[in-house]
Amino acid sequence: MTAPIGYPEKFGVILDQRRELTGLSEQVKKPPTGESIQPSFGETLTNFVSGINQMQTDAKHQSENFAVGKTNDIHNTMIDVEQAEISLRMLANVRNRVVDLYREVMRMGS
């Protein structure tokens, strides 16, 4: 994955954080062997859902802290809430696509 022009440091930090969250940091550092180092589809999906759940929890805490006056940063609060909302919509779309694919495969058999 390459960094967008103008954002190399921040992009690298975000990429490292996501690798740590998904557990890919250990896999990336391992030297390649005869076996594939890619996680299975189930592991990828589990990491994806848990990452979105973490984003939702973080956005909830951020908005609660803003509501009670612990923080005064409306800008980052709104960014976190919108990212969580967009991620949840993306998860719903992925789920709908997977269900549609499953139905299509099941129709093939009959």
Secondary structure per residue as TSV (DSSP state, phi and psi in degrees):
chain	resnum	aa	ss	phi	psi
A	1	M	-	360.0	136.3
A	2	T	-	-106.9	155.0
A	3	A	-	-83.2	143.0
A	4	P	-	-64.2	150.6
A	5	I	T	-63.7	130.6
A	6	G	T	94.6	-9.0
A	7	Y	-	-130.4	38.6
A	8	P	H	-65.9	-41.3
A	9	E	H	-70.6	-49.7
A	10	K	H	-63.5	-40.7
A	11	F	H	-61.9	-42.1
A	12	G	H	-63.7	-39.4
A	13	V	H	-65.4	-44.4
A	14	I	H	-63.8	-42.0
A	15	L	H	-62.9	-41.9
A	16	D	H	-64.7	-40.2
A	17	Q	H	-63.5	-42.5
A	18	R	H	-67.4	-35.7
A	19	R	H	-64.4	-39.8
A	20	E	H	-67.1	-40.3
A	21	L	H	-65.0	-39.2
A	22	T	H	-88.9	-5.8
A	23	G	T	80.7	13.7
A	24	L	H	-83.5	-13.1
A	25	S	H	-62.8	-38.7
A	26	E	H	-69.5	-37.9
A	27	Q	H	-70.1	-34.0
A	28	V	H	-69.1	-35.8
A	29	K	H	-77.4	-19.0
A	30	K	S	-70.4	140.0
A	31	P	-	-70.2	142.0
A	32	P	-	-66.4	136.7
A	33	T	-	-117.3	-165.0
A	34	G	S	-67.0	-22.6
A	35	E	S	-87.9	151.4
A	36	S	-	-74.0	139.0
A	37	I	-	-96.7	5.6
A	38	Q	S	-76.3	138.7
A	39	P	-	-70.5	158.1
A	40	S	-	-71.1	167.6
A	41	F	H	-61.3	-40.6
A	42	G	H	-63.0	-42.3
A	43	E	H	-65.8	-41.8
A	44	T	H	-61.8	-44.6
A	45	L	H	-65.5	-40.8
A	46	T	H	-62.8	-44.2
A	47	N	H	-64.4	-38.1
A	48	F	H	-62.7	-47.7
A	49	V	H	-66.9	-41.8
A	50	S	H	-67.5	-34.1
A	51	G	H	-64.3	-41.0
A	52	I	H	-68.3	-39.2
A	53	N	H	-60.7	-41.5
A	54	Q	H	-64.1	-40.4
A	55	M	H	-62.5	-40.9
A	56	Q	H	-63.4	-43.6
A	57	T	H	-64.5	-44.1
A	58	D	H	-62.2	-42.5
A	59	A	H	-64.9	-38.3
A	60	K	H	-63.0	-46.9
A	61	H	H	-64.9	-39.8
A	62	Q	H	-62.9	-44.2
A	63	S	H	-70.8	-34.7
A	64	E	H	-65.0	-42.4
A	65	N	H	-63.0	-37.4
A	66	F	H	-68.5	-40.4
A	67	A	H	-65.2	-36.3
A	68	V	H	-90.8	-2.9
A	69	G	T	91.1	11.8
A	70	K	S	-72.0	-27.3
A	71	T	-	-132.7	157.1
A	72	N	-	-121.4	17.8
A	73	D	-	-98.0	83.7
A	74	I	H	-67.1	-32.4
A	75	H	H	-61.5	-56.0
A	76	N	H	-68.6	-30.8
A	77	T	H	-62.5	-47.1
A	78	M	H	-66.6	-37.0
A	79	I	H	-63.0	-45.9
A	80	D	H	-63.2	-41.3
A	81	V	H	-65.6	-43.1
A	82	E	H	-67.2	-39.8
A	83	Q	H	-62.5	-40.6
A	84	A	H	-65.1	-40.6
A	85	E	H	-66.0	-44.7
A	86	I	H	-64.0	-40.9
A	87	S	H	-63.6	-39.5
A	88	L	H	-66.4	-40.9
A	89	R	H	-63.2	-39.4
A	90	M	H	-64.7	-41.0
A	91	L	H	-61.7	-42.0
A	92	A	H	-63.4	-39.6
A	93	N	H	-66.6	-40.1
A	94	V	H	-63.1	-44.2
A	95	R	H	-60.0	-44.3
A	96	N	H	-62.7	-39.9
A	97	R	H	-65.6	-42.1
A	98	V	H	-64.5	-41.9
A	99	V	H	-64.0	-42.2
A	100	D	H	-61.8	-42.6
A	101	L	H	-63.6	-40.9
A	102	Y	H	-61.1	-45.7
A	103	R	H	-61.7	-40.1
A	104	E	H	-64.3	-42.0
A	105	V	H	-64.7	-40.5
A	106	M	H	-65.9	-32.6
A	107	R	H	-71.0	-27.5
A	108	M	H	-62.6	-35.1
A	109	G	H	-71.9	-25.7
A	110	S	-	-97.8	360.0
